[in-house]
């Protein structure tokens, strides 16, 4: 697994701390493929090269406890949706089965 975090806004010691926290979270959660996290003042983008989400499952991804993974909890995107609703952000999820997923969160709604 590889992981990359791109943050054009920050540099120095804080960027190293963010990279370390994000790297550990990715390692704890994901064991195959690549994860790329890009952060700007306006948007957060998280993409992976995993198995993706089948198109028939996309309408359900925010449902609490909905998962397609053995041992999954279905809490991740439900939590993201709750945070999005609280701050009135916009989320775009694109996925191709067998190619991964891309989640973009726009903070400037």
C-alpha positions in Angstrom: 0.0 0.0 0.0 1.2 3.5 -0.7 -0.2 6.8 0.6 0.3 10.4 -0.5 -1.0 13.6 1.1 -0.9 16.8 -0.8 -1.6 20.1 1.0 -0.6 23.2 -0.9 -1.8 25.5 2.0 0.5 24.3 4.8 4.2 23.4 5.1 6.8 22.6 7.6 6.3 20.9 10.9 2.4 20.9 10.9 2.4 19.3 7.5 4.6 16.5 8.8 2.2 16.0 11.7 -0.8 15.9 9.4 1.0 13.5 7.1 1.8 11.2 10.0 -1.7 11.2 11.3 -3.3 10.7 7.8 -0.7 8.0 7.0 -1.5 6.0 10.2 -5.2 6.3 9.6 -4.9 5.1 6.0 -2.7 2.2 7.1 -5.2 1.2 9.9 -8.1 1.3 7.5 -6.8 0.2 4.1 -4.4 -2.6 3.2 -4.3 -2.7 -0.6 -3.7 -0.2 -3.4 -3.0 3.5 -3.1 -4.7 6.3 -1.3 -4.2 10.0 -2.3 -5.4 12.8 -0.1 -5.4 16.4 -1.5 -6.3 19.3 0.7 -6.8 22.9 -0.2 -8.7 25.7 1.5 -11.8 25.0 -0.6 -11.7 21.2 -1.0 -10.7 17.8 0.4 -10.2 15.0 -2.1 -9.6 11.4 -1.1 -9.1 8.8 -3.8 -8.1 5.1 -3.7 -7.3 2.4 -6.2 -9.3 -0.3 -4.4 -12.1 -2.3 -5.6 -14.5 0.6 -6.0 -18.3 0.6 -5.3 -20.7 -1.1 -7.6 -23.1 1.4 -9.3 -26.1 -0.4 -7.7 -24.7 0.3 -4.3 -24.0 4.0 -4.7 -27.5 5.2 -3.7 -27.0 3.5 -0.3 -23.4 4.5 0.7 -24.6 7.1 3.3 -27.0 4.7 5.0 -25.9 3.9 8.5 -24.6 0.3 8.8 -24.7 -0.3 5.0 -21.5 -2.1 3.9 -20.4 -4.4 1.2 -17.2 -5.4 3.1 -17.0 -8.5 5.3 -16.5 -7.1 8.8 -17.4 -3.6 7.7 -19.4 -1.3 10.0 -21.0 1.0 7.4 -20.2 4.0 9.6 -17.6 5.8 7.5 -19.6 7.6 4.9 -22.6 7.9 7.2 -20.3 10.0 9.5 -19.0 12.0 6.6 -22.6 12.8 5.5 -23.5 13.9 9.1 -20.5 16.3 9.1 -21.4 17.5 5.6 -25.0 18.3 6.7 -23.8 20.1 9.8 -21.5 22.4 7.8 -23.5 22.6 4.6 -20.7 21.2 2.5 -21.1 19.5 -0.9 -19.8 16.0 -1.6 -19.2 14.3 -4.9 -18.6 10.6 -4.9 -17.4 8.8 -8.1 -16.5 5.2 -8.3 -15.7 2.6 -11.0 -16.0 -1.0 -9.9 -12.5 -2.5 -10.0 -10.8 0.9 -10.2 -11.4 2.7 -6.9 -13.3 5.6 -5.5 -12.9 9.4 -5.4 -14.6 11.5 -2.7 -14.5 15.3 -3.1 -15.7 17.5 -0.3 -16.3 21.1 -1.2 -16.1 23.4 1.8 -17.4 26.6 0.0 -21.1 25.7 -0.4 
